[in-house]
Amino acid sequence: MASDKINKMFEPENEQADWIEEYEGQLALDAYQTDEEVIIKAPIAGVKPEELEVSITDDVVTIKGQRKQEHEVKKDNYIAQECYWGSFSRSISLPPGCHSEKSKAGLKNGVLTITIPKKPDKKTKKLNIETE
């Protein structure tokens, strides 16, 4: 079964489990847009605001942080280990027309929400042709 292979990967005696500690974790997120803004939501339960860094340009948002365990657990004592503990980061490309200078980020109930307004569309002005 596929789940048996996955569980074996995390068994303490398996050499493959050690490679996980060498890499930075990736943050899961949802990103969507409305006519007025782009919204990014990322569940980051257990991460304090001072342990987060959000940077943004007009085309990329990067979220970095660290999730710390409250107490140490020996590898031999795990029955299953699916949560990532340690440093994580995630970058996501934004659609054209975002206004990064007016972006906002908030943390509520373990969910980071980043709101990036879109620049107003440049509307084409129709010119009347005057005759003499």
N, CA, C and O atoms as CSV, one atom per row, in Angstrom:
chain,resi,resn,atom,element,x,y,z
A,1,MET,N,N,0.828,-1.185,0.000
A,1,MET,CA,C,0.000,0.000,0.000
A,1,MET,C,C,0.874,1.252,0.000
A,1,MET,O,O,1.939,1.254,0.619
A,2,ALA,N,N,0.448,2.317,-0.681
A,2,ALA,CA,C,1.227,3.556,-0.766
A,2,ALA,C,C,1.418,4.189,0.607
A,2,ALA,O,O,2.491,4.723,0.891
A,3,SER,N,N,0.397,4.141,1.467
A,3,SER,CA,C,0.522,4.759,2.790
A,3,SER,C,C,1.579,4.049,3.638
A,3,SER,O,O,2.225,4.679,4.476
A,4,ASP,N,N,1.762,2.731,3.425
A,4,ASP,CA,C,2.811,2.003,4.144
A,4,ASP,C,C,4.184,2.532,3.748
A,4,ASP,O,O,5.066,2.677,4.595
A,5,LYS,N,N,4.365,2.821,2.453
A,5,LYS,CA,C,5.644,3.358,1.997
A,5,LYS,C,C,5.906,4.726,2.618
A,5,LYS,O,O,7.029,5.020,3.029
A,6,ILE,N,N,4.884,5.550,2.686
A,6,ILE,CA,C,5.039,6.884,3.277
A,6,ILE,C,C,5.363,6.765,4.762
A,6,ILE,O,O,6.275,7.433,5.250
A,7,ASN,N,N,4.632,5.928,5.483
A,7,ASN,CA,C,4.892,5.760,6.910
A,7,ASN,C,C,6.301,5.238,7.162
A,7,ASN,O,O,6.953,5.659,8.117
A,8,LYS,N,N,6.788,4.309,6.300
A,8,LYS,CA,C,8.132,3.773,6.476
A,8,LYS,C,C,9.184,4.858,6.292
A,8,LYS,O,O,10.240,4.815,6.923
A,9,MET,N,N,8.899,5.837,5.424
A,9,MET,CA,C,9.856,6.912,5.206
A,9,MET,C,C,10.133,7.679,6.498
A,9,MET,O,O,11.236,8.193,6.688
A,10,PHE,N,N,9.144,7.759,7.382
A,10,PHE,CA,C,9.290,8.524,8.610
A,10,PHE,C,C,9.690,7.678,9.804
A,10,PHE,O,O,9.795,8.191,10.918
A,11,GLU,N,N,9.913,6.397,9.590
A,11,GLU,CA,C,10.362,5.554,10.687
A,11,GLU,C,C,11.779,5.933,11.067
A,11,GLU,O,O,12.605,6.159,10.184
A,12,PRO,N,N,12.090,6.010,12.366
A,12,PRO,CA,C,13.390,6.472,12.826
A,12,PRO,C,C,14.575,5.699,12.259
A,12,PRO,O,O,15.631,6.287,12.022
A,13,GLU,N,N,14.424,4.401,12.037
A,13,GLU,CA,C,15.562,3.634,11.563
A,13,GLU,C,C,15.796,3.818,10.067
A,13,GLU,O,O,16.827,3.389,9.548
A,14,ASN,N,N,14.867,4.442,9.378
A,14,ASN,CA,C,15.002,4.645,7.949
A,14,ASN,C,C,15.921,5.834,7.685
A,14,ASN,O,O,15.703,6.916,8.229
A,15,GLU,N,N,16.938,5.645,6.860
A,15,GLU,CA,C,17.899,6.698,6.556
A,15,GLU,C,C,17.259,7.866,5.828
A,15,GLU,O,O,17.749,8.991,5.926
A,16,GLN,N,N,16.168,7.625,5.094
A,16,GLN,CA,C,15.522,8.698,4.348
A,16,GLN,C,C,14.935,9.756,5.277
A,16,GLN,O,O,14.805,10.907,4.862
A,17,ALA,N,N,14.581,9.424,6.493
A,17,ALA,CA,C,13.972,10.389,7.409
A,17,ALA,C,C,14.922,11.524,7.743
A,17,ALA,O,O,14.470,12.635,8.022
A,18,ASP,N,N,16.217,11.281,7.722
A,18,ASP,CA,C,17.188,12.313,8.070
A,18,ASP,C,C,17.248,13.438,7.046
A,18,ASP,O,O,17.568,14.568,7.414
A,19,TRP,N,N,16.954,13.174,5.780
A,19,TRP,CA,C,17.038,14.223,4.771
A,19,TRP,C,C,16.009,15.307,5.008
A,19,TRP,O,O,16.229,16.446,4.596
A,20,ILE,N,N,14.893,15.002,5.656
A,20,ILE,CA,C,13.842,15.983,5.889
A,20,ILE,C,C,14.355,17.145,6.727
A,20,ILE,O,O,13.967,18.290,6.493
A,21,GLU,N,N,15.218,16.873,7.695
A,21,GLU,CA,C,15.723,17.905,8.577
A,21,GLU,C,C,16.651,18.879,7.859
A,21,GLU,O,O,16.887,19.979,8.359
A,22,GLU,N,N,17.181,18.501,6.700
A,22,GLU,CA,C,18.127,19.332,5.981
A,22,GLU,C,C,17.444,20.370,5.100
A,22,GLU,O,O,18.117,21.279,4.615
A,23,TYR,N,N,16.164,20.276,4.876
A,23,TYR,CA,C,15.467,21.149,3.945
A,23,TYR,C,C,14.474,22.045,4.661
A,23,TYR,O,O,13.940,21.711,5.719
A,24,GLU,N,N,14.247,23.197,4.041
A,24,GLU,CA,C,13.262,24.125,4.553
A,24,GLU,C,C,11.886,23.657,4.107
A,24,GLU,O,O,11.713,23.219,2.970
A,25,GLY,N,N,10.918,23.750,4.993
A,25,GLY,CA,C,9.569,23.324,4.670
A,25,GLY,C,C,8.864,24.328,3.786
A,25,GLY,O,O,9.251,25.495,3.719
A,26,GLN,N,N,7.833,23.869,3.112
A,26,GLN,CA,C,7.052,24.744,2.251
A,26,GLN,C,C,5.693,24.974,2.884
A,26,GLN,O,O,5.111,24.064,3.473
A,27,LEU,N,N,5.200,26.172,2.761
A,27,LEU,CA,C,3.943,26.585,3.364
A,27,LEU,C,C,2.802,26.385,2.376
A,27,LEU,O,O,2.896,26.820,1.228
A,28,ALA,N,N,1.723,25.731,2.807
A,28,ALA,CA,C,0.532,25.591,1.975
A,28,ALA,C,C,-0.239,26.904,2.012
A,28,ALA,O,O,-0.277,27.573,3.044
A,29,LEU,N,N,-0.848,27.275,0.900
A,29,LEU,CA,C,-1.627,28.515,0.883
A,29,LEU,C,C,-2.694,28.463,-0.191
A,29,LEU,O,O,-2.656,27.626,-1.093
A,30,ASP,N,N,-3.645,29.374,-0.075
A,30,ASP,CA,C,-4.658,29.618,-1.099
A,30,ASP,C,C,-4.453,31.045,-1.584
A,30,ASP,O,O,-4.216,31.942,-0.775
A,31,ALA,N,N,-4.538,31.267,-2.880
A,31,ALA,CA,C,-4.433,32.612,-3.445
A,31,ALA,C,C,-5.540,32.759,-4.480
A,31,ALA,O,O,-5.723,31.893,-5.335
A,32,TYR,N,N,-6.276,33.864,-4.397
A,32,TYR,CA,C,-7.351,34.116,-5.352
A,32,TYR,C,C,-7.480,35.620,-5.556
A,32,TYR,O,O,-6.900,36.408,-4.809
A,33,GLN,N,N,-8.235,36.005,-6.560
A,33,GLN,CA,C,-8.393,37.421,-6.849
A,33,GLN,C,C,-9.843,37.789,-7.077
A,33,GLN,O,O,-10.657,36.973,-7.507
A,34,THR,N,N,-10.140,39.032,-6.780
A,34,THR,CA,C,-11.421,39.639,-7.107
A,34,THR,C,C,-11.118,40.747,-8.115
A,34,THR,O,O,-9.979,40.879,-8.563
A,35,ASP,N,N,-12.103,41.524,-8.466
A,35,ASP,CA,C,-11.864,42.638,-9.392
A,35,ASP,C,C,-10.969,43.705,-8.761
A,35,ASP,O,O,-10.265,44.423,-9.471
A,36,GLU,N,N,-10.995,43.812,-7.421
A,36,GLU,CA,C,-10.275,44.881,-6.737
A,36,GLU,C,C,-8.963,44.470,-6.074
A,36,GLU,O,O,-8.101,45.320,-5.848
A,37,GLU,N,N,-8.789,43.164,-5.751
A,37,GLU,CA,C,-7.609,42.779,-4.975
A,37,GLU,C,C,-7.239,41.313,-5.162
A,37,GLU,O,O,-8.010,40.512,-5.690
A,38,VAL,N,N,-6.019,40.992,-4.704
A,38,VAL,CA,C,-5.539,39.613,-4.632
A,38,VAL,C,C,-5.476,39.268,-3.154
A,38,VAL,O,O,-4.982,40.059,-2.351
A,39,ILE,N,N,-5.971,38.098,-2.793
A,39,ILE,CA,C,-5.985,37.657,-1.399
A,39,ILE,C,C,-5.201,36.358,-1.299
A,39,ILE,O,O,-5.401,35.433,-2.087
A,40,ILE,N,N,-4.295,36.303,-0.307
A,40,ILE,CA,C,-3.518,35.099,-0.039
A,40,ILE,C,C,-3.805,34.695,1.396
A,40,ILE,O,O,-3.702,35.519,2.305
A,41,LYS,N,N,-4.165,33.428,1.611
A,41,LYS,CA,C,-4.434,32.904,2.946
A,41,LYS,C,C,-3.553,31.682,3.175
A,41,LYS,O,O,-3.463,30.788,2.334
A,42,ALA,N,N,-2.901,31.670,4.351
A,42,ALA,CA,C,-2.014,30.559,4.681
A,42,ALA,C,C,-2.229,30.153,6.136
A,42,ALA,O,O,-2.078,30.985,7.031
A,43,PRO,N,N,-2.579,28.884,6.392
A,43,PRO,CA,C,-2.712,28.425,7.774
A,43,PRO,C,C,-1.327,28.268,8.393
A,43,PRO,O,O,-0.499,27.501,7.902
A,44,ILE,N,N,-1.088,28.995,9.462
A,44,ILE,CA,C,0.226,28.934,10.110
A,44,ILE,C,C,0.058,28.817,11.622
A,44,ILE,O,O,0.710,29.530,12.385
A,45,ALA,N,N,-0.810,27.926,12.041
A,45,ALA,CA,C,-1.049,27.724,13.474
A,45,ALA,C,C,0.261,27.453,14.192
A,45,ALA,O,O,1.114,26.711,13.705
A,46,GLY,N,N,0.403,28.066,15.351
A,46,GLY,CA,C,1.588,27.851,16.169
A,46,GLY,C,C,2.748,28.771,15.847
A,46,GLY,O,O,3.814,28.653,16.451
A,47,VAL,N,N,2.561,29.690,14.903
A,47,VAL,CA,C,3.627,30.627,14.548
A,47,VAL,C,C,3.249,32.006,15.080
A,47,VAL,O,O,2.150,32.499,14.828
A,48,LYS,N,N,4.164,32.617,15.811
A,48,LYS,CA,C,3.939,33.946,16.365
A,48,LYS,C,C,4.212,34.999,15.289
A,48,LYS,O,O,5.057,34.788,14.419
A,49,PRO,N,N,3.507,36.128,15.339
A,49,PRO,CA,C,3.724,37.181,14.327
A,49,PRO,C,C,5.182,37.630,14.235
A,49,PRO,O,O,5.661,37.949,13.147
A,50,GLU,N,N,5.889,37.657,15.366
A,50,GLU,CA,C,7.296,38.080,15.338
A,50,GLU,C,C,8.206,37.029,14.697
A,50,GLU,O,O,9.376,37.309,14.435
A,51,GLU,N,N,7.689,35.831,14.442
A,51,GLU,CA,C,8.455,34.775,13.784
A,51,GLU,C,C,8.120,34.678,12.294
A,51,GLU,O,O,8.518,33.729,11.618
A,52,LEU,N,N,7.381,35.676,11.792
A,52,LEU,CA,C,6.982,35.712,10.385
A,52,LEU,C,C,7.619,36.900,9.680
A,52,LEU,O,O,7.836,37.957,10.274
A,53,GLU,N,N,7.913,36.703,8.402
A,53,GLU,CA,C,8.394,37.795,7.561
A,53,GLU,C,C,7.643,37.706,6.247
A,53,GLU,O,O,7.663,36.671,5.580
A,54,VAL,N,N,6.981,38.790,5.876
A,54,VAL,CA,C,6.267,38.844,4.603
A,54,VAL,C,C,6.882,39.972,3.791
A,54,VAL,O,O,6.929,41.116,4.242
A,55,SER,N,N,7.352,39.649,2.597
A,55,SER,CA,C,7.890,40.673,1.707
A,55,SER,C,C,7.135,40.611,0.385
A,55,SER,O,O,6.661,39.552,-0.025
A,56,ILE,N,N,7.032,41.763,-0.273
A,56,ILE,CA,C,6.230,41.821,-1.490
A,56,ILE,C,C,6.818,42.832,-2.467
A,56,ILE,O,O,7.284,43.904,-2.081
A,57,THR,N,N,6.782,42.462,-3.732
A,57,THR,CA,C,7.070,43.376,-4.828
A,57,THR,C,C,5.791,43.415,-5.648
A,57,THR,O,O,4.785,42.821,-5.259
A,58,ASP,N,N,5.821,44.108,-6.775
A,58,ASP,CA,C,4.609,44.155,-7.601
A,58,ASP,C,C,4.285,42.815,-8.245
A,58,ASP,O,O,3.182,42.625,-8.757
A,59,ASP,N,N,5.252,41.865,-8.225
A,59,ASP,CA,C,4.958,40.594,-8.887
A,59,ASP,C,C,5.203,39.343,-8.054
A,59,ASP,O,O,4.899,38.246,-8.523
A,60,VAL,N,N,5.743,39.456,-6.832
A,60,VAL,CA,C,5.998,38.271,-6.004
A,60,VAL,C,C,5.768,38.581,-4.521
A,60,VAL,O,O,6.171,39.629,-4.015
A,61,VAL,N,N,5.105,37.632,-3.840
A,61,VAL,CA,C,4.961,37.690,-2.383
A,61,VAL,C,C,5.776,36.534,-1.811
A,61,VAL,O,O,5.692,35.406,-2.297
A,62,THR,N,N,6.567,36.821,-0.775
A,62,THR,CA,C,7.347,35.782,-0.107
A,62,THR,C,C,7.003,35.783,1.377
A,62,THR,O,O,7.013,36.824,2.033
A,63,ILE,N,N,6.701,34.598,1.888
A,63,ILE,CA,C,6.376,34.413,3.308
A,63,ILE,C,C,7.436,33.499,3.887
A,63,ILE,O,O,7.673,32.409,3.365
A,64,LYS,N,N,8.078,33.935,4.968
A,64,LYS,CA,C,9.083,33.124,5.657
A,64,LYS,C,C,8.732,33.090,7.132
A,64,LYS,O,O,8.174,34.044,7.674
A,65,GLY,N,N,9.061,31.990,7.770
A,65,GLY,CA,C,8.800,31.886,9.193
A,65,GLY,C,C,9.412,30.635,9.780
A,65,GLY,O,O,10.176,29.912,9.141
A,66,GLN,N,N,9.037,30.413,11.035
A,66,GLN,CA,C,9.531,29.228,11.730
A,66,GLN,C,C,8.455,28.727,12.679
A,66,GLN,O,O,7.879,29.486,13.458
A,67,ARG,N,N,8.204,27.439,12.591
A,67,ARG,CA,C,7.249,26.783,13.483
A,67,ARG,C,C,8.060,25.977,14.482
A,67,ARG,O,O,8.786,25.057,14.105
A,68,LYS,N,N,7.933,26.327,15.771
A,68,LYS,CA,C,8.727,25.676,16.817
A,68,LYS,C,C,7.866,24.717,17.627
A,68,LYS,O,O,6.714,25.014,17.944
A,69,GLN,N,N,8.438,23.568,17.957
A,69,GLN,CA,C,7.759,22.624,18.839
A,69,GLN,C,C,7.857,23.147,20.272
A,69,GLN,O,O,8.876,23.705,20.680
A,70,GLU,N,N,6.778,22.953,21.019
A,70,GLU,CA,C,6.777,23.408,22.408
A,70,GLU,C,C,7.685,22.556,23.281
A,70,GLU,O,O,8.284,23.054,24.234
A,71,HIS,N,N,7.785,21.287,22.959
A,71,HIS,CA,C,8.687,20.410,23.703
A,71,HIS,C,C,9.247,19.357,22.747
A,71,HIS,O,O,8.620,19.001,21.750
A,72,GLU,N,N,10.414,18.881,23.071
A,72,GLU,CA,C,11.126,17.903,22.236
A,72,GLU,C,C,10.500,16.514,22.377
A,72,GLU,O,O,10.168,16.082,23.481
A,73,VAL,N,N,10.346,15.827,21.253
A,73,VAL,CA,C,9.848,14.460,21.235
A,73,VAL,C,C,10.896,13.602,20.538
A,73,VAL,O,O,11.357,13.941,19.449
A,74,LYS,N,N,11.264,12.508,21.156
A,74,LYS,CA,C,12.237,11.601,20.549
A,74,LYS,C,C,11.625,10.968,19.298
A,74,LYS,O,O,10.434,10.658,19.267
A,75,LYS,N,N,12.453,10.781,18.273
A,75,LYS,CA,C,11.974,10.175,17.030
A,75,LYS,C,C,11.373,8.795,17.275
A,75,LYS,O,O,10.400,8.420,16.621
A,76,ASP,N,N,11.940,8.042,18.204
A,76,ASP,CA,C,11.450,6.696,18.488
A,76,ASP,C,C,10.034,6.693,19.066
A,76,ASP,O,O,9.347,5.674,19.003
A,77,ASN,N,N,9.588,7.821,19.629
A,77,ASN,CA,C,8.274,7.887,20.267
A,77,ASN,C,C,7.146,8.273,19.321
A,77,ASN,O,O,5.977,8.226,19.705
A,78,TYR,N,N,7.475,8.651,18.100
A,78,TYR,CA,C,6.430,9.028,17.153
A,78,TYR,C,C,5.706,7.803,16.617
A,78,TYR,O,O,6.326,6.793,16.284
A,79,ILE,N,N,4.411,7.905,16.541
A,79,ILE,CA,C,3.585,6.911,15.862
A,79,ILE,C,C,3.406,7.356,14.409
A,79,ILE,O,O,3.465,6.548,13.482
A,80,ALA,N,N,3.185,8.663,14.236
A,80,ALA,CA,C,3.116,9.285,12.911
A,80,ALA,C,C,3.661,10.699,13.068
A,80,ALA,O,O,3.447,11.343,14.095
A,81,GLN,N,N,4.361,11.176,12.051
A,81,GLN,CA,C,4.864,12.547,12.082
A,81,GLN,C,C,4.581,13.180,10.733
A,81,GLN,O,O,5.286,12.918,9.759
A,82,GLU,N,N,3.548,14.013,10.672
A,82,GLU,CA,C,3.126,14.642,9.434
A,82,GLU,C,C,3.267,16.162,9.462
A,82,GLU,O,O,3.295,16.801,8.410
A,83,CYS,N,N,3.355,16.736,10.641
A,83,CYS,CA,C,3.483,18.183,10.766
A,83,CYS,C,C,4.936,18.588,10.563
A,83,CYS,O,O,5.853,17.889,10.995
A,84,TYR,N,N,5.136,19.716,9.905
A,84,TYR,CA,C,6.487,20.202,9.680
A,84,TYR,C,C,6.854,21.176,10.789
A,84,TYR,O,O,6.099,22.107,11.068
A,85,TRP,N,N,7.988,20.977,11.415
A,85,TRP,CA,C,8.510,21.852,12.463
A,85,TRP,C,C,9.836,22.397,11.980
A,85,TRP,O,O,10.697,21.635,11.540
A,86,GLY,N,N,10.009,23.685,12.055
A,86,GLY,CA,C,11.247,24.320,11.628
A,86,GLY,C,C,10.950,25.482,10.705
A,86,GLY,O,O,9.825,25.980,10.656
A,87,SER,N,N,11.964,25.909,9.972
A,87,SER,CA,C,11.833,27.042,9.066
A,87,SER,C,C,11.030,26.653,7.835
A,87,SER,O,O,11.102,25.519,7.363
A,88,PHE,N,N,10.260,27.614,7.319
A,88,PHE,CA,C,9.500,27.397,6.098
A,88,PHE,C,C,9.512,28.681,5.280
A,88,PHE,O,O,9.733,29.769,5.811
A,89,SER,N,N,9.276,28.541,4.005
A,89,SER,CA,C,9.138,29.707,3.145
A,89,SER,C,C,8.303,29.353,1.936
A,89,SER,O,O,8.182,28.189,1.556
A,90,ARG,N,N,7.730,30.383,1.341
A,90,ARG,CA,C,6.905,30.193,0.156
A,90,ARG,C,C,6.857,31.501,-0.607
A,90,ARG,O,O,6.623,32.560,-0.025
A,91,SER,N,N,7.077,31.430,-1.895
A,91,SER,CA,C,6.932,32.590,-2.773
A,91,SER,C,C,5.859,32.273,-3.794
A,91,SER,O,O,5.737,31.138,-4.256
A,92,ILE,N,N,5.089,33.279,-4.137
A,92,ILE,CA,C,4.038,33.103,-5.136
A,92,ILE,C,C,4.029,34.317,-6.051
A,92,ILE,O,O,4.128,35.458,-5.600
A,93,SER,N,N,3.907,34.047,-7.349
A,93,SER,CA,C,3.842,35.123,-8.342
A,93,SER,C,C,2.457,35.745,-8.339
A,93,SER,O,O,1.446,35.057,-8.196
A,94,LEU,N,N,2.433,37.044,-8.498
A,94,LEU,CA,C,1.174,37.782,-8.538
A,94,LEU,C,C,0.797,38.101,-9.980
A,94,LEU,O,O,1.667,38.195,-10.846
A,95,PRO,N,N,-0.493,38.267,-10.237
A,95,PRO,CA,C,-0.896,38.671,-11.585
A,95,PRO,C,C,-0.468,40.123,-11.834
A,95,PRO,O,O,-0.217,40.862,-10.882
A,96,PRO,N,N,-0.385,40.528,-13.079
A,96,PRO,CA,C,0.005,41.915,-13.381
A,96,PRO,C,C,-0.983,42.913,-12.775
A,96,PRO,O,O,-2.166,42.616,-12.613
A,97,GLY,N,N,-0.475,44.094,-12.448
A,97,GLY,CA,C,-1.348,45.172,-11.991
A,97,GLY,C,C,-1.563,45.245,-10.497
A,97,GLY,O,O,-2.497,45.919,-10.061
A,98,CYS,N,N,-0.741,44.583,-9.682
A,98,CYS,CA,C,-0.904,44.650,-8.230
A,98,CYS,C,C,-0.198,45.888,-7.675
A,98,CYS,O,O,0.802,46.346,-8.227
A,99,HIS,N,N,-0.727,46.412,-6.592
A,99,HIS,CA,C,-0.229,47.635,-5.964
A,99,HIS,C,C,0.411,47.258,-4.631
A,99,HIS,O,O,-0.226,47.364,-3.583
A,100,SER,N,N,1.673,46.816,-4.669
A,100,SER,CA,C,2.326,46.264,-3.483
A,100,SER,C,C,2.461,47.268,-2.340
A,100,SER,O,O,2.441,46.872,-1.175
A,101,GLU,N,N,2.597,48.550,-2.645
A,101,GLU,CA,C,2.783,49.553,-1.591
A,101,GLU,C,C,1.582,49.664,-0.656
A,101,GLU,O,O,1.723,50.120,0.479
A,102,LYS,N,N,0.421,49.261,-1.112
A,102,LYS,CA,C,-0.796,49.385,-0.299
A,102,LYS,C,C,-1.258,48.041,0.269
A,102,LYS,O,O,-2.403,47.906,0.700
A,103,SER,N,N,-0.369,47.053,0.269
A,103,SER,CA,C,-0.703,45.716,0.769
A,103,SER,C,C,-0.842,45.710,2.278
A,103,SER,O,O,-0.274,46.553,2.972
A,104,LYS,N,N,-1.614,44.737,2.782
A,104,LYS,CA,C,-1.807,44.566,4.222
A,104,LYS,C,C,-1.703,43.083,4.562
A,104,LYS,O,O,-2.056,42.221,3.757
A,105,ALA,N,N,-1.207,42.797,5.780
A,105,ALA,CA,C,-1.134,41.415,6.253
A,105,ALA,C,C,-1.702,41.367,7.659
A,105,ALA,O,O,-1.462,42.270,8.460
A,106,GLY,N,N,-2.454,40.316,7.963
A,106,GLY,CA,C,-3.023,40.134,9.289
A,106,GLY,C,C,-3.025,38.666,9.678
A,106,GLY,O,O,-3.038,37.778,8.825
A,107,LEU,N,N,-3.011,38.429,10.980
A,107,LEU,CA,C,-3.008,37.066,11.509
A,107,LEU,C,C,-4.192,36.918,12.453
A,107,LEU,O,O,-4.297,37.636,13.448
A,108,LYS,N,N,-5.088,35.978,12.134
A,108,LYS,CA,C,-6.266,35.756,12.967
A,108,LYS,C,C,-6.582,34.270,12.998
A,108,LYS,O,O,-6.693,33.627,11.954
A,109,ASN,N,N,-6.726,33.731,14.202
A,109,ASN,CA,C,-7.066,32.324,14.398
A,109,ASN,C,C,-6.124,31.377,13.648
A,109,ASN,O,O,-6.559,30.360,13.108
A,110,GLY,N,N,-4.840,31.715,13.620
A,110,GLY,CA,C,-3.852,30.848,12.991
A,110,GLY,C,C,-3.795,30.919,11.481
A,110,GLY,O,O,-3.139,30.093,10.846
A,111,VAL,N,N,-4.483,31.908,10.889
A,111,VAL,CA,C,-4.474,32.059,9.434
A,111,VAL,C,C,-3.898,33.433,9.086
A,111,VAL,O,O,-4.401,34.465,9.529
A,112,LEU,N,N,-2.834,33.421,8.286
A,112,LEU,CA,C,-2.237,34.650,7.776
A,112,LEU,C,C,-3.013,35.055,6.534
A,112,LEU,O,O,-3.201,34.244,5.627
A,113,THR,N,N,-3.468,36.311,6.486
A,113,THR,CA,C,-4.183,36.819,5.321
A,113,THR,C,C,-3.442,38.042,4.794
A,113,THR,O,O,-3.202,39.003,5.524
A,114,ILE,N,N,-3.089,37.990,3.527
A,114,ILE,CA,C,-2.411,39.096,2.858
A,114,ILE,C,C,-3.356,39.616,1.784
A,114,ILE,O,O,-3.870,38.847,0.972
A,115,THR,N,N,-3.581,40.924,1.787
A,115,THR,CA,C,-4.466,41.553,0.813
A,115,THR,C,C,-3.657,42.551,-0.007
A,115,THR,O,O,-3.023,43.450,0.545
A,116,ILE,N,N,-3.681,42.388,-1.319
A,116,ILE,CA,C,-2.929,43.250,-2.222
A,116,ILE,C,C,-3.911,43.904,-3.190
A,116,ILE,O,O,-4.488,43.227,-4.041
A,117,PRO,N,N,-4.102,45.218,-3.063
A,117,PRO,CA,C,-5.020,45.890,-3.986
A,117,PRO,C,C,-4.477,45.876,-5.409
A,117,PRO,O,O,-3.267,45.843,-5.632
A,118,LYS,N,N,-5.388,45.902,-6.351
A,118,LYS,CA,C,-4.997,46.007,-7.752
A,118,LYS,C,C,-5.007,47.483,-8.136
A,118,LYS,O,O,-5.810,48.267,-7.629
A,119,LYS,N,N,-4.107,47.842,-9.034
A,119,LYS,CA,C,-4.091,49.208,-9.546
A,119,LYS,C,C,-5.328,49.396,-10.418
A,119,LYS,O,O,-5.742,48.484,-11.134
A,120,PRO,N,N,-5.909,50.586,-10.347
A,120,PRO,CA,C,-7.101,50.808,-11.189
A,120,PRO,C,C,-6.758,50.610,-12.657
A,120,PRO,O,O,-5.681,50.980,-13.123
A,121,ASP,N,N,-7.699,50.018,-13.366
A,121,ASP,CA,C,-7.492,49.817,-14.801
A,121,ASP,C,C,-7.362,51.159,-15.493
A,121,ASP,O,O,-8.056,52.123,-15.170
A,122,LYS,N,N,-6.462,51.192,-16.442
A,122,LYS,CA,C,-6.345,52.392,-17.252
A,122,LYS,C,C,-7.445,52.312,-18.302
A,122,LYS,O,O,-7.473,51.405,-19.133
A,123,LYS,N,N,-8.335,53.270,-18.242
A,123,LYS,CA,C,-9.451,53.254,-19.183
A,123,LYS,C,C,-9.096,54.070,-20.414
A,123,LYS,O,O,-8.420,55.096,-20.337
A,124,THR,N,N,-9.556,53.598,-21.511
A,124,THR,CA,C,-9.327,54.302,-22.758
A,124,THR,C,C,-10.339,55.432,-22.883
A,124,THR,O,O,-11.545,55.236,-22.732
A,125,LYS,N,N,-9.820,56.598,-23.158
A,125,LYS,CA,C,-10.697,57.755,-23.339
A,125,LYS,C,C,-10.940,57.935,-24.833
A,125,LYS,O,O,-10.010,57.949,-25.639
A,126,LYS,N,N,-12.174,58.067,-25.164
A,126,LYS,CA,C,-12.534,58.265,-26.559
A,126,LYS,C,C,-12.523,59.762,-26.832
A,126,LYS,O,O,-13.148,60.537,-26.107
A,127,LEU,N,N,-11.828,60.158,-27.855
A,127,LEU,CA,C,-11.731,61.583,-28.208
A,127,LEU,C,C,-12.745,61.934,-29.288
A,127,LEU,O,O,-12.952,61.199,-30.254
A,128,ASN,N,N,-13.358,63.072,-29.083
A,128,ASN,CA,C,-14.240,63.609,-30.133
A,128,ASN,C,C,-13.386,64.345,-31.134
A,128,ASN,O,O,-12.475,65.081,-30.754
A,129,ILE,N,N,-13.658,64.164,-32.362
A,129,ILE,CA,C,-12.909,64.826,-33.415
A,129,ILE,C,C,-13.647,66.108,-33.786
A,129,ILE,O,O,-14.796,66.108,-34.230
A,130,GLU,N,N,-12.926,67.180,-33.579
A,130,GLU,CA,C,-13.531,68.477,-33.900
A,130,GLU,C,C,-13.234,68.844,-35.351
A,130,GLU,O,O,-12.163,68.550,-35.881
A,131,THR,N,N,-14.181,69.471,-35.953
A,131,THR,CA,C,-13.978,69.927,-37.332
A,131,THR,C,C,-13.979,71.438,-37.346
A,131,THR,O,O,-14.599,72.068,-36.489
A,132,GLU,N,N,-13.294,72.025,-38.307
A,132,GLU,CA,C,-13.234,73.484,-38.408
A,132,GLU,C,C,-14.157,73.986,-39.472
A,132,GLU,O,O,-14.239,75.193,-39.699
